[in-house]
Amino acid sequence: MMVYQATKCYPEDEKYGLCSQFRRAAVSIAANIAEGYKKLSKQDKLRFFNISQGSLEECRYYCILSRDLHYIDDDIYQQLNQAILNTSLLLNAYIKGVVNNNGIQD
């Protein structure tokens, strides 16, 4: 939701560029976690969680680029960056639990 709010004020010429890419990557994070959650095998779960990690890193880059292009101010950048960090920590912990077989069957 933070990405959608932040990208509302991007220039019109970024509507189908950076704005769209940033939003799609942010949506992909949660969508792949949700899809991976319902997979039965550890391998399938980890594949979707890894895709989610990639989208998270994509968002990290878009956040930096948006700041450097002055589309977002430092305060919004810090908020987005902190949300990315928190999400990354939670996702990595969840992946570690799956890898360590905490209740997951292959």
N, C-alpha and C positions, 0 to 999 in steps of 0.2 A: 504494500500500500504506500510505503514511503517513496518508492521509485515513481509510482504513478503521480503522486502529489508533486514531487520534485520536478518531473518532466513536463508538467502542465505549462510552465512558462518558458520552455525552450523555443527558439526561433521557429517560425513556420517552415522554413526550409529544412529543418531537422525532423519534421513530422514522420517522414518515411525513412529517415536515416538513423542517427544516434538515438533519438527518442524511441523509435520502434524497436531497435535492437536492445536497448537497455530494458525496456518493459518486457520483451519476450524472454530475455535471459532471467529476469527476476521471477517471472511466472514459471519458467522451466525448473527453477530450484525446487519449489514446493511440489510441482506436478510430478517430478521424478522421484522425490521422496515418497509421495503418496503411492505412486505406481510400484516402486520397489518394496514398500511395506507389505503389499499383498502378494508378492511373489513367494513361492514356496521354497525354492532352493536358495542356499546361501550365495551361490554364484550369481543367480539372477538378481537377488537383492543388491549385492555389491556392485553389479554393473550399473543399475539405476542410480545408486547412491554416488557412484563415481561420475556419472553424467551430471548429477546435481552439483558435485564439487566443481566440475568444469564451468558450469553456468555461474556459480558463485564467484569464481575467479574472473570470469568475463564481466560480471557486474562490478567487481573491484576495479578493473581497468576502466570501464565506462564512467565510474565515479571519478576517478582521477582525471580522465579526459574532460569530463563535464566541468570540473573545477578549473582545469587549465584553460578551457575555452570561455571561462567566466559565465557559464550557464547556471551554475549554482555557486552560492557563497561558501565561505569557510565553515560556517555553522551547519549548513545543510550537508556539506561534505563530511564533517565530523560525525554527524548523526547517521548518515548512510554508512560510513566506514565502520562505525561501532556496531551497527546492525549486521553488517557483513561479518565482522569478527565474531560476534556472538553466535551467529548462525553457523559459521565454520566450526567453532568449538563444539557446539551441540552435535552437528552432523558427524564430525570426526569421532566424538565419543560414541555415538550410535553405531558407526561403522566398526569401531573397535569392539563393541559388544557383539556384533554379528560375527566378526572374525574369530572372536574367542568363544563362539558357540554358546552364548548365553541364552539357552532355550530355543535355539534355531537348529532345525534338522536339515541335513543336506539332501 
